[in-house]
Amino acid sequence: MYKYEIIIYWSREDDAFVTEVPELPGCMVHGQTYEEAIKNVQEAIQLWIDTAKEFGDPIPEPKEKRLIFA
C-alpha cells in the first residue's frame, strides 16, 4: 500500500464519495460508498504509478506530515 495523502469527501452533485490524491496530479476517483471510494483510489494510485513508469515520468515520494507544537 502506498502512503500518499488521500482527501475524501461527499459530492451531492455526483451523489458519490470523491477521492483525490494531491501529490499525484489528476489522480481522482469516486465510489458509491466510502469503502468503494477507498478501494478505487488505491487502484487509481497503482495505475498512476504504472503509467508514470511506462512513460519515464517522475513519481513523487509521499510527503510526510509533521505536527509542530509551539
C-alpha positions in Angstrom: 0.0 0.0 0.0 1.2 3.5 -0.9 1.3 6.2 1.8 0.0 9.2 -0.2 -2.4 11.7 1.3 -6.0 10.9 0.3 -8.7 13.5 0.5 -12.2 12.0 0.6 -15.5 14.0 0.6 -19.2 13.5 -0.3 -20.3 15.2 -3.5 -24.0 15.9 -3.7 -23.6 16.8 -7.4 -22.1 13.3 -8.2 -24.1 11.5 -5.5 -20.9 9.7 -4.5 -17.8 9.9 -2.4 -14.9 11.5 -4.2 -11.3 10.9 -3.5 -8.3 12.9 -4.6 -4.5 12.3 -4.2 -3.0 15.8 -4.2 0.6 14.5 -4.7 -0.4 12.7 -7.9 -1.8 15.3 -10.4 -5.1 14.1 -11.9 -5.5 11.1 -9.6 -9.1 11.4 -8.6 -11.9 8.8 -8.5 -15.3 8.2 -6.8 -17.3 5.4 -5.3 -20.9 4.9 -4.1 -19.7 4.0 -0.6 -16.8 5.2 1.5 -15.2 1.7 1.2 -15.6 1.6 -2.6 -14.0 5.0 -2.9 -11.0 3.9 -0.9 -10.7 0.7 -2.9 -10.9 2.7 -6.2 -8.4 5.2 -5.1 -5.9 2.6 -4.2 -6.3 1.1 -7.7 -6.0 4.6 -9.2 -2.7 5.2 -7.4 -1.3 2.0 -8.7 -2.4 2.8 -12.3 -1.0 6.4 -12.0 2.4 5.0 -10.9 2.4 2.2 -13.6 1.7 4.8 -16.3 4.4 7.2 -15.0 6.9 4.3 -15.1 5.8 3.4 -18.6 6.4 6.9 -19.9 9.5 7.5 -17.8 7.8 10.3 -15.8 9.0 11.0 -12.2 7.0 9.5 -9.4 6.6 11.8 -6.4 7.6 10.5 -3.0 4.8 10.6 -0.4 5.1 13.7 1.7 5.5 13.3 5.4 3.1 15.3 7.6 4.6 16.6 10.8 3.0 18.2 13.8 4.7 21.3 15.2 4.0 22.2 18.7 4.8 25.7 19.9 
